[in-house]
Amino acid sequence: MTDTLKKIQEVAQKDLENLRSLAELEIARVRHLGRSSELSQFLRTLKDKTEDQRRELGQLANNVRQELESAFSQLKERLDDVAYSALEKLDVTAPAGRPRHGHIHPLTQAQEDSNAIFASMGFRIVEGPEVETEWTNFDALNTPADHPARGMQDTFWLKGMQYVMRTHTSPMQVRFMQAHQPPYRIIVPGRVYRNEATDGTHEFQFHQIEGLMVARKGESAPSLANLKGVMEHFYQRFFRDEHIKIRFNASFFPFVEPGVEVYIQGSSGKLKGRWIEVAGAGMVHQNVFENVGYVRGEMQGFAFGMALERIAMLKYKIDDIRLFQGSDLRFLKQF
Ligand code: PHE
């Protein structure tokens, strides 16, 4: 019997020598002194013994237990010290690590800048659906059935051919006009889709900023000259360049008459010394007013549309549109 006790003590002692952490120590303590340890089991067998045996073996077993307990608590103290001195090495006076801040995406930044500039000119920012009906995206905008933009090559049609991923933000002109009476001025930022092969200047998904300002015909109704003023103010502030000049080139979009392409020239960076096309625009076509339920000839206004990526690329000197969606941190971290 005392052999059993001896064995128990030896095994436990041996285990103790290999303990390196407080966690290991606790596991070992439960194993050797806990309720299901061999020592506890041994003590439980005593009740079947004679009174003399019980006294003698009980005494021995308790000695073993006390020795083990004190060995465990000594080791615990040592390990506590080790853990504490590791803590002491923590230099609380050292400068803190710099927290890593994220920041907003350059396109979002450009979008927010643009919204703020137009809002300061009294434009209301509204958004529309990215899935449009064929009617709002094309028909109501006076775009005939045989217009090339309606083809499978240019447009993502949804099943059944009545819905399209909007190819521009102009359908929101239609939705807004249907629900409101002039005067109003709105800006519609948002994502648009075109079935294009991607390259440095084309993405199948990009963003546009649509503008629309309409009033009842009369002296103060928005004119082409007002459009020019709005464009000039916007681009001067967006590019922080008060020398930006605006030029209109005659152009064609089915939903405006006359239609123009907006060109700008600035005094620095990519805009210096050359005319760059930045938007399509024009006076809202009377057919469009009629399509949304206004009386032909009663309203007058202008509309414009530009690609957010294009002006962001000019502003931040980015030469590949694919970088915006590429998630390359080397690119994104520069902003
Ligand atoms: N929606 C046209 C486009 O995507 C741009 C535009 C908007 C032109 C408003 C004129 C008026 O190309």
Boltz pocket constraint, residues with backbone or C-beta under 6 A from the ligand:
constraints:
  - pocket:
      binder: B
      contacts: [[A, 167], [A, 168], [A, 169], [A, 170], [A, 211], [A, 253], [A, 256], [A, 260], [A, 280], [A, 281], [A, 282], [A, 303], [A, 304], [A, 305], [A, 306]]
      max_distance: 6.0
